[in-house]
Amino acid sequence: MKKKLPISTDNFQTVINGDYYFVDKSMLISEALENMSEMKLILRPRRFGKSLNMSMLKSFLEIGSPK
Protein backbone atom coordinates (compact mmCIF):
# COMPACT_ATOMS: atom_id res chain seq x y z
CA MET A 1 0.00 0.00 0.00
CA LYS A 2 1.33 3.45 -0.91
CA LYS A 3 1.96 6.11 1.67
CA LYS A 4 -0.15 9.26 1.61
CA LEU A 5 1.10 12.74 0.81
CA PRO A 6 0.68 15.16 3.73
CA ILE A 7 -1.19 17.78 1.70
CA SER A 8 -2.33 20.70 3.89
CA THR A 9 -1.12 18.90 7.03
CA ASP A 10 0.96 21.13 9.28
CA ASN A 11 1.10 18.92 12.37
CA PHE A 12 4.26 16.82 12.73
CA GLN A 13 2.62 14.25 15.02
CA THR A 14 -0.12 13.65 12.44
CA VAL A 15 2.48 13.06 9.73
CA ILE A 16 4.52 10.68 11.90
CA ASN A 17 1.57 8.76 13.39
CA GLY A 18 -0.23 8.59 10.05
CA ASP A 19 1.24 6.75 7.12
CA TYR A 20 2.55 9.82 5.29
CA TYR A 21 5.66 10.52 3.27
CA PHE A 22 8.05 12.82 5.13
CA VAL A 23 11.30 14.36 3.96
CA ASP A 24 13.69 14.31 6.92
CA LYS A 25 14.61 17.87 7.78
CA SER A 26 16.02 17.16 11.21
CA MET A 27 19.18 19.11 10.39
CA LEU A 28 16.95 22.16 10.81
CA ILE A 29 16.79 21.32 14.52
CA SER A 30 20.56 21.09 14.77
CA GLU A 31 21.00 24.37 12.94
CA ALA A 32 18.40 26.13 15.09
CA LEU A 33 20.03 24.94 18.32
CA GLU A 34 23.57 25.77 17.19
CA ASN A 35 22.67 29.29 16.11
CA MET A 36 20.64 30.34 19.12
CA SER A 37 19.19 33.81 18.90
CA GLU A 38 16.17 35.54 20.28
CA MET A 39 14.36 35.46 16.98
CA LYS A 40 14.48 33.41 13.78
CA LEU A 41 13.16 34.51 10.42
CA ILE A 42 12.39 31.66 8.06
CA LEU A 43 11.87 32.82 4.51
CA ARG A 44 10.38 30.19 2.24
CA PRO A 45 7.77 30.29 -0.51
CA ARG A 46 4.15 29.36 0.12
CA ARG A 47 3.45 25.67 0.71
CA PHE A 48 7.13 24.95 1.48
CA GLY A 49 6.62 23.33 4.90
CA LYS A 50 7.31 26.21 7.28
CA SER A 51 4.49 25.28 9.68
CA LEU A 52 5.37 21.58 9.53
CA ASN A 53 9.03 22.38 10.30
CA MET A 54 8.01 24.51 13.29
CA SER A 55 5.74 21.70 14.48
CA MET A 56 8.68 19.26 14.15
CA LEU A 57 10.91 21.60 16.18
CA LYS A 58 8.19 22.00 18.84
CA SER A 59 7.76 18.22 19.11
CA PHE A 60 11.51 17.75 19.50
CA LEU A 61 11.82 20.39 22.21
CA GLU A 62 8.84 18.95 24.12
CA ILE A 63 10.37 15.44 24.38
CA GLY A 64 10.51 14.50 28.03
CA SER A 65 8.44 17.44 29.22
CA PRO A 66 5.24 16.78 31.13
CA LYS A 67 2.10 17.22 29.07
N, CA, C and O atoms as a Tripos MOL2 file, in Angstrom:
@<TRIPOS>MOLECULE
protein
  268   267    67     0     0
PROTEIN
NO_CHARGES

@<TRIPOS>ATOM
      1 N           0.8380   -1.1770    0.0000 N.3       1 MET1
      2 CA          0.0000    0.0000    0.0000 C.3       1 MET1
      3 C           0.8890    1.2490    0.0000 C.2       1 MET1
      4 O           1.8700    1.3140    0.7400 O.2       1 MET1
      5 N           0.5490    2.2230   -0.8170 N.am      2 LYS2
      6 CA          1.3340    3.4470   -0.9100 C.3       2 LYS2
      7 C           1.0880    4.3590    0.2760 C.2       2 LYS2
      8 O           0.0020    4.3790    0.8560 O.2       2 LYS2
      9 N           2.1150    5.1100    0.6230 N.am      3 LYS3
     10 CA          1.9640    6.1070    1.6690 C.3       3 LYS3
     11 C           1.2110    7.3100    1.1100 C.2       3 LYS3
     12 O           1.1880    7.5380   -0.1000 O.2       3 LYS3
     13 N           0.6020    8.0690    2.0030 N.am      4 LYS4
     14 CA         -0.1530    9.2560    1.6150 C.3       4 LYS4
     15 C           0.7790   10.4690    1.5820 C.2       4 LYS4
     16 O           1.8150   10.4850    2.2460 O.2       4 LYS4
     17 N           0.4040   11.4640    0.8140 N.am      5 LEU5
     18 CA          1.1000   12.7440    0.8060 C.3       5 LEU5
     19 C           0.4540   13.6490    1.8510 C.2       5 LEU5
     20 O          -0.7730   13.7370    1.9100 O.2       5 LEU5
     21 N           1.2550   14.3200    2.6730 N.am      6 PRO6
     22 CA          0.6820   15.1630    3.7290 C.3       6 PRO6
     23 C           0.2380   16.5280    3.2020 C.2       6 PRO6
     24 O           0.7620   17.5580    3.6250 O.2       6 PRO6
     25 N          -0.7150   16.5370    2.2910 N.am      7 ILE7
     26 CA         -1.1870   17.7770    1.7030 C.3       7 ILE7
     27 C          -2.0310   18.5250    2.7220 C.2       7 ILE7
     28 O          -2.9700   17.9740    3.2960 O.2       7 ILE7
     29 N          -1.6830   19.7810    2.9370 N.am      8 SER8
     30 CA         -2.3310   20.7000    3.8920 C.3       8 SER8
     31 C          -2.2980   20.1740    5.3290 C.2       8 SER8
     32 O          -3.1740   20.5080    6.1280 O.2       8 SER8
     33 N          -1.3130   19.3700    5.6570 N.am      9 THR9
     34 CA         -1.1150   18.8970    7.0300 C.3       9 THR9
     35 C           0.0810   19.6240    7.6080 C.2       9 THR9
     36 O           1.1880   19.5160    7.0800 O.2       9 THR9
     37 N          -0.1290   20.3680    8.6930 N.am     10 ASP10
     38 CA          0.9640   21.1270    9.2790 C.3      10 ASP10
     39 C           1.3110   20.6500   10.6870 C.2      10 ASP10
     40 O           2.0060   21.3470   11.4260 O.2      10 ASP10
     41 N           0.8320   19.4710   11.0550 N.am     11 ASN11
     42 CA          1.1030   18.9230   12.3750 C.3      11 ASN11
     43 C           2.0620   17.7370   12.2310 C.2      11 ASN11
     44 O           1.7390   16.7420   11.5810 O.2      11 ASN11
     45 N           3.2290   17.8540   12.8370 N.am     12 PHE12
     46 CA          4.2610   16.8240   12.7310 C.3      12 PHE12
     47 C           3.7940   15.4890   13.2950 C.2      12 PHE12
     48 O           4.0810   14.4460   12.7090 O.2      12 PHE12
     49 N           3.0870   15.4970   14.4140 N.am     13 GLN13
     50 CA          2.6200   14.2530   15.0180 C.3      13 GLN13
     51 C           1.6480   13.5180   14.0990 C.2      13 GLN13
     52 O           1.6610   12.2890   14.0340 O.2      13 GLN13
     53 N           0.8110   14.2650   13.3930 N.am     14 THR14
     54 CA         -0.1190   13.6540   12.4400 C.3      14 THR14
     55 C           0.6350   12.9730   11.3170 C.2      14 THR14
     56 O           0.2740   11.8720   10.9010 O.2      14 THR14
     57 N           1.6830   13.6200   10.8230 N.am     15 VAL15
     58 CA          2.4780   13.0600    9.7330 C.3      15 VAL15
     59 C           3.2000   11.7980   10.1990 C.2      15 VAL15
     60 O           3.2450   10.8110    9.4650 O.2      15 VAL15
     61 N           3.7570   11.8140   11.3900 N.am     16 ILE16
     62 CA          4.5150   10.6750   11.8970 C.3      16 ILE16
     63 C           3.5820    9.5210   12.2690 C.2      16 ILE16
     64 O           3.8610    8.3710   11.9290 O.2      16 ILE16
     65 N           2.4890    9.8110   12.9540 N.am     17 ASN17
     66 CA          1.5750    8.7560   13.3850 C.3      17 ASN17
     67 C           0.7290    8.2080   12.2430 C.2      17 ASN17
     68 O           0.3170    7.0480   12.2690 O.2      17 ASN17
     69 N           0.4720    9.0440   11.2420 N.am     18 GLY18
     70 CA         -0.2350    8.5860   10.0520 C.3      18 GLY18
     71 C           0.7720    7.9080    9.1400 C.2      18 GLY18
     72 O           1.9580    7.8460    9.4650 O.2      18 GLY18
     73 N           0.3310    7.4180    8.0410 N.am     19 ASP19
     74 CA          1.2430    6.7470    7.1160 C.3      19 ASP19
     75 C           1.5440    7.6870    5.9510 C.2      19 ASP19
     76 O           1.1470    7.4390    4.8120 O.2      19 ASP19
     77 N           2.2660    8.7870    6.2660 N.am     20 TYR20
     78 CA          2.5550    9.8240    5.2870 C.3      20 TYR20
     79 C           4.0270    9.7920    4.8720 C.2      20 TYR20
     80 O           4.8910    9.3510    5.6310 O.2      20 TYR20
     81 N           4.2900   10.2610    3.6710 N.am     21 TYR21
     82 CA          5.6640   10.5230    3.2740 C.3      21 TYR21
     83 C           6.1670   11.7060    4.0780 C.2      21 TYR21
     84 O           5.4040   12.6230    4.3840 O.2      21 TYR21
     85 N           7.4500   11.6910    4.4220 N.am     22 PHE22
     86 CA          8.0470   12.8210    5.1340 C.3      22 PHE22
     87 C           9.5050   12.9300    4.7400 C.2      22 PHE22
     88 O          10.2570   11.9620    4.8490 O.2      22 PHE22
     89 N           9.9060   14.1020    4.2840 N.am     23 VAL23
     90 CA         11.3020   14.3580    3.9630 C.3      23 VAL23
     91 C          11.9860   14.7840    5.2520 C.2      23 VAL23
     92 O          11.5960   15.7760    5.8670 O.2      23 VAL23
     93 N          13.0020   14.0380    5.6620 N.am     24 ASP24
     94 CA         13.6950   14.3070    6.9230 C.3      24 ASP24
     95 C          14.4120   15.6460    6.8560 C.2      24 ASP24
     96 O          15.3340   15.8340    6.0630 O.2      24 ASP24
     97 N          13.9850   16.5550    7.6840 N.am     25 LYS25
     98 CA         14.6110   17.8730    7.7770 C.3      25 LYS25
     99 C          15.1320   18.1090    9.1860 C.2      25 LYS25
    100 O          15.1260   19.2370    9.6780 O.2      25 LYS25
    101 N          15.5800   17.0450    9.8290 N.am     26 SER26
    102 CA         16.0180   17.1580   11.2140 C.3      26 SER26
    103 C          17.2910   17.9910   11.3670 C.2      26 SER26
    104 O          17.6080   18.4210   12.4760 O.2      26 SER26
    105 N          18.0160   18.2250   10.2950 N.am     27 MET27
    106 CA         19.1840   19.1140   10.3860 C.3      27 MET27
    107 C          18.7500   20.5380   10.7120 C.2      27 MET27
    108 O          19.5480   21.3310   11.2120 O.2      27 MET27
    109 N          17.4950   20.8650   10.4320 N.am     28 LEU28
    110 CA         16.9510   22.1650   10.8060 C.3      28 LEU28
    111 C          17.0110   22.3360   12.3200 C.2      28 LEU28
    112 O          17.3030   23.4270   12.8100 O.2      28 LEU28
    113 N          16.7390   21.2700   13.0610 N.am     29 ILE29
    114 CA         16.7910   21.3150   14.5230 C.3      29 ILE29
    115 C          18.2130   21.6080   14.9840 C.2      29 ILE29
    116 O          18.4400   22.4680   15.8360 O.2      29 ILE29
    117 N          19.1570   20.8860   14.4140 N.am     30 SER30
    118 CA         20.5580   21.0910   14.7700 C.3      30 SER30
    119 C          20.9980   22.5210   14.4750 C.2      30 SER30
    120 O          21.6600   23.1590   15.2940 O.2      30 SER30
    121 N          20.6300   23.0070   13.3200 N.am     31 GLU31
    122 CA         20.9990   24.3720   12.9400 C.3      31 GLU31
    123 C          20.3540   25.4070   13.8580 C.2      31 GLU31
    124 O          20.9930   26.3870   14.2380 O.2      31 GLU31
    125 N          19.1000   25.1910   14.2090 N.am     32 ALA32
    126 CA         18.3980   26.1290   15.0860 C.3      32 ALA32
    127 C          19.0250   26.1570   16.4760 C.2      32 ALA32
    128 O          19.1320   27.2220   17.0840 O.2      32 ALA32
    129 N          19.4380   25.0000   16.9820 N.am     33 LEU33
    130 CA         20.0300   24.9390   18.3180 C.3      33 LEU33
    131 C          21.4640   25.4540   18.3440 C.2      33 LEU33
    132 O          21.9040   26.0100   19.3490 O.2      33 LEU33
    133 N          22.1940   25.2720   17.2480 N.am     34 GLU34
    134 CA         23.5720   25.7750   17.1860 C.3      34 GLU34
    135 C          23.6120   27.2890   17.0770 C.2      34 GLU34
    136 O          24.4870   27.9320   17.6570 O.2      34 GLU34
    137 N          22.6890   27.8520   16.3530 N.am     35 ASN35
    138 CA         22.6650   29.2920   16.1100 C.3      35 ASN35
    139 C          21.5530   29.9370   16.9190 C.2      35 ASN35
    140 O          20.6190   30.5260   16.3750 O.2      35 ASN35
    141 N          21.6780   29.8100   18.2340 N.am     36 MET36
    142 CA         20.6410   30.3420   19.1170 C.3      36 MET36
    143 C          20.5970   31.8660   19.0170 C.2      36 MET36
    144 O          21.6260   32.5400   19.0770 O.2      36 MET36
    145 N          19.4190   32.3740   18.8680 N.am     37 SER37
    146 CA         19.1940   33.8120   18.8980 C.3      37 SER37
    147 C          17.7890   34.0250   19.4360 C.2      37 SER37
    148 O          17.0140   33.0800   19.5830 O.2      37 SER37
    149 N          17.4800   35.2570   19.7200 N.am     38 GLU38
    150 CA         16.1730   35.5440   20.2830 C.3      38 GLU38
    151 C          15.0640   35.3290   19.2740 C.2      38 GLU38
    152 O          13.9480   34.9560   19.6350 O.2      38 GLU38
    153 N          15.3720   35.5620   18.0200 N.am     39 MET39
    154 CA         14.3620   35.4580   16.9780 C.3      39 MET39
    155 C          14.9310   34.7880   15.7370 C.2      39 MET39
    156 O          16.1050   34.9590   15.4100 O.2      39 MET39
    157 N          14.0950   34.0300   15.0540 N.am     40 LYS40
    158 CA         14.4790   33.4080   13.7800 C.3      40 LYS40
    159 C          13.4980   33.8770   12.7230 C.2      40 LYS40
    160 O          12.2970   33.9690   12.9770 O.2      40 LYS40
    161 N          14.0050   34.1700   11.5500 N.am     41 LEU41
    162 CA         13.1650   34.5150   10.4190 C.3      41 LEU41
    163 C          13.3750   33.4390    9.3690 C.2      41 LEU41
    164 O          14.4850   33.2450    8.8740 O.2      41 LEU41
    165 N          12.3030   32.7450    9.0370 N.am     42 ILE42
    166 CA         12.3940   31.6630    8.0640 C.3      42 ILE42
    167 C          11.6580   32.1000    6.8110 C.2      42 ILE42
    168 O          10.4310   32.1920    6.7860 O.2      42 ILE42
    169 N          12.4350   32.3670    5.7770 N.am     43 LEU43
    170 CA         11.8650   32.8190    4.5130 C.3      43 LEU43
    171 C          11.8040   31.6470    3.5490 C.2      43 LEU43
    172 O          12.8340   31.1190    3.1290 O.2      43 LEU43
    173 N          10.6170   31.2570    3.2100 N.am     44 ARG44
    174 CA         10.3820   30.1910    2.2370 C.3      44 ARG44
    175 C           9.1230   30.5420    1.4690 C.2      44 ARG44
    176 O           8.2680   31.2680    1.9770 O.2      44 ARG44
    177 N           9.0000   30.0360    0.2530 N.am     45 PRO45
    178 CA          7.7720   30.2900   -0.5120 C.3      45 PRO45
    179 C           6.5620   29.6180    0.1350 C.2      45 PRO45
    180 O           6.6920   28.7890    1.0350 O.2      45 PRO45
    181 N           5.4000   29.9970   -0.3470 N.am     46 ARG46
    182 CA          4.1550   29.3640    0.1170 C.3      46 ARG46
    183 C           4.2450   27.8640   -0.0720 C.2      46 ARG46
    184 O           4.8970   27.3790   -0.9970 O.2      46 ARG46
    185 N           3.5810   27.1310    0.8190 N.am     47 ARG47
    186 CA          3.4520   25.6750    0.7110 C.3      47 ARG47
    187 C           4.8110   24.9690    0.7270 C.2      47 ARG47
    188 O           4.9750   23.9350    0.0800 O.2      47 ARG47
    189 N           5.7790   25.5140    1.4560 N.am     48 PHE48
    190 CA          7.1270   24.9520    1.4820 C.3      48 PHE48
    191 C           7.4260   24.2300    2.7840 C.2      48 PHE48
    192 O           8.5540   23.7820    2.9880 O.2      48 PHE48
    193 N           6.4390   24.1050    3.6780 N.am     49 GLY49
    194 CA          6.6200   23.3270    4.8980 C.3      49 GLY49
    195 C           7.0700   24.1060    6.1150 C.2      49 GLY49
    196 O           7.6040   23.5150    7.0530 O.2      49 GLY49
    197 N           6.8720   25.4140    6.1290 N.am     50 LYS50
    198 CA          7.3080   26.2080    7.2800 C.3      50 LYS50
    199 C           6.5910   25.7810    8.5580 C.2      50 LYS50
    200 O           7.2290   25.5700    9.5890 O.2      50 LYS50
    201 N           5.2720   25.6540    8.4920 N.am     51 SER51
    202 CA          4.4950   25.2770    9.6800 C.3      51 SER51
    203 C           4.8220   23.8620   10.1280 C.2      51 SER51
    204 O           4.9050   23.5950   11.3260 O.2      51 SER51
    205 N           5.0090   22.9570    9.1790 N.am     52 LEU52
    206 CA          5.3690   21.5810    9.5260 C.3      52 LEU52
    207 C           6.7530   21.5350   10.1780 C.2      52 LEU52
    208 O           6.9630   20.7730   11.1220 O.2      52 LEU52
    209 N           7.6890   22.3320    9.6900 N.am     53 ASN53
    210 CA          9.0270   22.3790   10.3020 C.3      53 ASN53
    211 C           8.9660   22.9390   11.7150 C.2      53 ASN53
    212 O           9.6660   22.4440   12.5990 O.2      53 ASN53
    213 N           8.1500   23.9550   11.9480 N.am     54 MET54
    214 CA          8.0120   24.5150   13.2880 C.3      54 MET54
    215 C           7.3350   23.5080   14.2210 C.2      54 MET54
    216 O           7.6720   23.4310   15.4020 O.2      54 MET54
    217 N           6.3890   22.7450   13.6940 N.am     55 SER55
    218 CA          5.7430   21.7000   14.4850 C.3      55 SER55
    219 C           6.7450   20.6000   14.8410 C.2      55 SER55
    220 O           6.7140   20.0690   15.9510 O.2      55 SER55
    221 N           7.6400   20.2550   13.8940 N.am     56 MET56
    222 CA          8.6810   19.2630   14.1530 C.3      56 MET56
    223 C           9.6200   19.7590   15.2540 C.2      56 MET56
    224 O           9.9680   19.0030   16.1620 O.2      56 MET56
    225 N          10.0270   21.0170   15.1770 N.am     57 LEU57
    226 CA         10.9110   21.6010   16.1820 C.3      57 LEU57
    227 C          10.2210   21.6220   17.5520 C.2      57 LEU57
    228 O          10.8470   21.3070   18.5640 O.2      57 LEU57
    229 N           8.9560   21.9870   17.5870 N.am     58 LYS58
    230 CA          8.1950   22.0010   18.8370 C.3      58 LYS58
    231 C           8.1130   20.6000   19.4420 C.2      58 LYS58
    232 O           8.3040   20.4320   20.6470 O.2      58 LYS58
    233 N           7.8330   19.6010   18.6170 N.am     59 SER59
    234 CA          7.7550   18.2190   19.1070 C.3      59 SER59
    235 C           9.0890   17.7660   19.6750 C.2      59 SER59
    236 O           9.1250   17.0960   20.7070 O.2      59 SER59
    237 N          10.1900   18.1250   19.0150 N.am     60 PHE60
    238 CA         11.5130   17.7510   19.4970 C.3      60 PHE60
    239 C          11.8090   18.4000   20.8440 C.2      60 PHE60
    240 O          12.3090   17.7400   21.7550 O.2      60 PHE60
    241 N          11.5080   19.6750   20.9730 N.am     61 LEU61
    242 CA         11.8210   20.3860   22.2090 C.3      61 LEU61
    243 C          10.9140   19.9690   23.3650 C.2      61 LEU61
    244 O          11.2680   20.1740   24.5260 O.2      61 LEU61
    245 N           9.7580   19.3900   23.0700 N.am     62 GLU62
    246 CA          8.8420   18.9470   24.1220 C.3      62 GLU62
    247 C           9.1060   17.5150   24.5800 C.2      62 GLU62
    248 O           8.4320   17.0360   25.4920 O.2      62 GLU62
    249 N          10.0610   16.8230   23.9760 N.am     63 ILE63
    250 CA         10.3710   15.4420   24.3780 C.3      63 ILE63
    251 C          10.7990   15.4460   25.8460 C.2      63 ILE63
    252 O          11.6940   16.1910   26.2430 O.2      63 ILE63
    253 N          10.1600   14.6240   26.6210 N.am     64 GLY64
    254 CA         10.5120   14.5010   28.0340 C.3      64 GLY64
    255 C           9.8390   15.5220   28.9400 C.2      64 GLY64
    256 O           9.9700   15.4440   30.1610 O.2      64 GLY64
    257 N           9.1250   16.4740   28.3630 N.am     65 SER65
    258 CA          8.4400   17.4430   29.2200 C.3      65 SER65
    259 C           7.0480   16.9180   29.5620 C.2      65 SER65
    260 O           6.4220   16.2290   28.7560 O.2      65 SER65
    261 N           6.5760   17.2430   30.7480 N.am     66 PRO66
    262 CA          5.2360   16.7770   31.1260 C.3      66 PRO66
    263 C           4.1850   17.4350   30.2490 C.2      66 PRO66
    264 O           4.3100   18.5990   29.8690 O.2      66 PRO66
    265 N           3.1450   16.6680   29.9330 N.am     67 LYS67
    266 CA          2.0960   17.2240   29.0660 C.3      67 LYS67
    267 C           0.9070   17.6720   29.8260 C.2      67 LYS67
    268 O          -0.0560   18.1610   29.2350 O.2      67 LYS67
@<TRIPOS>BOND
     1     1     2 1
     2     2     3 1
     3     3     4 2
     4     3     5 am
     5     5     6 1
     6     6     7 1
     7     7     8 2
     8     7     9 am
     9     9    10 1
    10    10    11 1
    11    11    12 2
    12    11    13 am
    13    13    14 1
    14    14    15 1
    15    15    16 2
    16    15    17 am
    17    17    18 1
    18    18    19 1
    19    19    20 2
    20    19    21 am
    21    21    22 1
    22    22    23 1
    23    23    24 2
    24    23    25 am
    25    25    26 1
    26    26    27 1
    27    27    28 2
    28    27    29 am
    29    29    30 1
    30    30    31 1
    31    31    32 2
    32    31    33 am
    33    33    34 1
    34    34    35 1
    35    35    36 2
    36    35    37 am
    37    37    38 1
    38    38    39 1
    39    39    40 2
    40    39    41 am
    41    41    42 1
    42    42    43 1
    43    43    44 2
    44    43    45 am
    45    45    46 1
    46    46    47 1
    47    47    48 2
    48    47    49 am
    49    49    50 1
    50    50    51 1
    51    51    52 2
    52    51    53 am
    53    53    54 1
    54    54    55 1
    55    55    56 2
    56    55    57 am
    57    57    58 1
    58    58    59 1
    59    59    60 2
    60    59    61 am
    61    61    62 1
    62    62    63 1
    63    63    64 2
    64    63    65 am
    65    65    66 1
    66    66    67 1
    67    67    68 2
    68    67    69 am
    69    69    70 1
    70    70    71 1
    71    71    72 2
    72    71    73 am
    73    73    74 1
    74    74    75 1
    75    75    76 2
    76    75    77 am
    77    77    78 1
    78    78    79 1
    79    79    80 2
    80    79    81 am
    81    81    82 1
    82    82    83 1
    83    83    84 2
    84    83    85 am
    85    85    86 1
    86    86    87 1
    87    87    88 2
    88    87    89 am
    89    89    90 1
    90    90    91 1
    91    91    92 2
    92    91    93 am
    93    93    94 1
    94    94    95 1
    95    95    96 2
    96    95    97 am
    97    97    98 1
    98    98    99 1
    99    99   100 2
   100    99   101 am
   101   101   102 1
   102   102   103 1
   103   103   104 2
   104   103   105 am
   105   105   106 1
   106   106   107 1
   107   107   108 2
   108   107   109 am
   109   109   110 1
   110   110   111 1
   111   111   112 2
   112   111   113 am
   113   113   114 1
   114   114   115 1
   115   115   116 2
   116   115   117 am
   117   117   118 1
   118   118   119 1
   119   119   120 2
   120   119   121 am
   121   121   122 1
   122   122   123 1
   123   123   124 2
   124   123   125 am
   125   125   126 1
   126   126   127 1
   127   127   128 2
   128   127   129 am
   129   129   130 1
   130   130   131 1
   131   131   132 2
   132   131   133 am
   133   133   134 1
   134   134   135 1
   135   135   136 2
   136   135   137 am
   137   137   138 1
   138   138   139 1
   139   139   140 2
   140   139   141 am
   141   141   142 1
   142   142   143 1
   143   143   144 2
   144   143   145 am
   145   145   146 1
   146   146   147 1
   147   147   148 2
   148   147   149 am
   149   149   150 1
   150   150   151 1
   151   151   152 2
   152   151   153 am
   153   153   154 1
   154   154   155 1
   155   155   156 2
   156   155   157 am
   157   157   158 1
   158   158   159 1
   159   159   160 2
   160   159   161 am
   161   161   162 1
   162   162   163 1
   163   163   164 2
   164   163   165 am
   165   165   166 1
   166   166   167 1
   167   167   168 2
   168   167   169 am
   169   169   170 1
   170   170   171 1
   171   171   172 2
   172   171   173 am
   173   173   174 1
   174   174   175 1
   175   175   176 2
   176   175   177 am
   177   177   178 1
   178   178   179 1
   179   179   180 2
   180   179   181 am
   181   181   182 1
   182   182   183 1
   183   183   184 2
   184   183   185 am
   185   185   186 1
   186   186   187 1
   187   187   188 2
   188   187   189 am
   189   189   190 1
   190   190   191 1
   191   191   192 2
   192   191   193 am
   193   193   194 1
   194   194   195 1
   195   195   196 2
   196   195   197 am
   197   197   198 1
   198   198   199 1
   199   199   200 2
   200   199   201 am
   201   201   202 1
   202   202   203 1
   203   203   204 2
   204   203   205 am
   205   205   206 1
   206   206   207 1
   207   207   208 2
   208   207   209 am
   209   209   210 1
   210   210   211 1
   211   211   212 2
   212   211   213 am
   213   213   214 1
   214   214   215 1
   215   215   216 2
   216   215   217 am
   217   217   218 1
   218   218   219 1
   219   219   220 2
   220   219   221 am
   221   221   222 1
   222   222   223 1
   223   223   224 2
   224   223   225 am
   225   225   226 1
   226   226   227 1
   227   227   228 2
   228   227   229 am
   229   229   230 1
   230   230   231 1
   231   231   232 2
   232   231   233 am
   233   233   234 1
   234   234   235 1
   235   235   236 2
   236   235   237 am
   237   237   238 1
   238   238   239 1
   239   239   240 2
   240   239   241 am
   241   241   242 1
   242   242   243 1
   243   243   244 2
   244   243   245 am
   245   245   246 1
   246   246   247 1
   247   247   248 2
   248   247   249 am
   249   249   250 1
   250   250   251 1
   251   251   252 2
   252   251   253 am
   253   253   254 1
   254   254   255 1
   255   255   256 2
   256   255   257 am
   257   257   258 1
   258   258   259 1
   259   259   260 2
   260   259   261 am
   261   261   262 1
   262   262   263 1
   263   263   264 2
   264   263   265 am
   265   265   266 1
   266   266   267 1
   267   267   268 2
@<TRIPOS>SUBSTRUCTURE
     1 MET1         2 RESIDUE 1 A MET
     2 LYS2         6 RESIDUE 1 A LYS
     3 LYS3        10 RESIDUE 1 A LYS
     4 LYS4        14 RESIDUE 1 A LYS
     5 LEU5        18 RESIDUE 1 A LEU
     6 PRO6        22 RESIDUE 1 A PRO
     7 ILE7        26 RESIDUE 1 A ILE
     8 SER8        30 RESIDUE 1 A SER
     9 THR9        34 RESIDUE 1 A THR
    10 ASP10       38 RESIDUE 1 A ASP
    11 ASN11       42 RESIDUE 1 A ASN
    12 PHE12       46 RESIDUE 1 A PHE
    13 GLN13       50 RESIDUE 1 A GLN
    14 THR14       54 RESIDUE 1 A THR
    15 VAL15       58 RESIDUE 1 A VAL
    16 ILE16       62 RESIDUE 1 A ILE
    17 ASN17       66 RESIDUE 1 A ASN
    18 GLY18       70 RESIDUE 1 A GLY
    19 ASP19       74 RESIDUE 1 A ASP
    20 TYR20       78 RESIDUE 1 A TYR
    21 TYR21       82 RESIDUE 1 A TYR
    22 PHE22       86 RESIDUE 1 A PHE
    23 VAL23       90 RESIDUE 1 A VAL
    24 ASP24       94 RESIDUE 1 A ASP
    25 LYS25       98 RESIDUE 1 A LYS
    26 SER26      102 RESIDUE 1 A SER
    27 MET27      106 RESIDUE 1 A MET
    28 LEU28      110 RESIDUE 1 A LEU
    29 ILE29      114 RESIDUE 1 A ILE
    30 SER30      118 RESIDUE 1 A SER
    31 GLU31      122 RESIDUE 1 A GLU
    32 ALA32      126 RESIDUE 1 A ALA
    33 LEU33      130 RESIDUE 1 A LEU
    34 GLU34      134 RESIDUE 1 A GLU
    35 ASN35      138 RESIDUE 1 A ASN
    36 MET36      142 RESIDUE 1 A MET
    37 SER37      146 RESIDUE 1 A SER
    38 GLU38      150 RESIDUE 1 A GLU
    39 MET39      154 RESIDUE 1 A MET
    40 LYS40      158 RESIDUE 1 A LYS
    41 LEU41      162 RESIDUE 1 A LEU
    42 ILE42      166 RESIDUE 1 A ILE
    43 LEU43      170 RESIDUE 1 A LEU
    44 ARG44      174 RESIDUE 1 A ARG
    45 PRO45      178 RESIDUE 1 A PRO
    46 ARG46      182 RESIDUE 1 A ARG
    47 ARG47      186 RESIDUE 1 A ARG
    48 PHE48      190 RESIDUE 1 A PHE
    49 GLY49      194 RESIDUE 1 A GLY
    50 LYS50      198 RESIDUE 1 A LYS
    51 SER51      202 RESIDUE 1 A SER
    52 LEU52      206 RESIDUE 1 A LEU
    53 ASN53      210 RESIDUE 1 A ASN
    54 MET54      214 RESIDUE 1 A MET
    55 SER55      218 RESIDUE 1 A SER
    56 MET56      222 RESIDUE 1 A MET
    57 LEU57      226 RESIDUE 1 A LEU
    58 LYS58      230 RESIDUE 1 A LYS
    59 SER59      234 RESIDUE 1 A SER
    60 PHE60      238 RESIDUE 1 A PHE
    61 LEU61      242 RESIDUE 1 A LEU
    62 GLU62      246 RESIDUE 1 A GLU
    63 ILE63      250 RESIDUE 1 A ILE
    64 GLY64      254 RESIDUE 1 A GLY
    65 SER65      258 RESIDUE 1 A SER
    66 PRO66      262 RESIDUE 1 A PRO
    67 LYS67      266 RESIDUE 1 A LYS
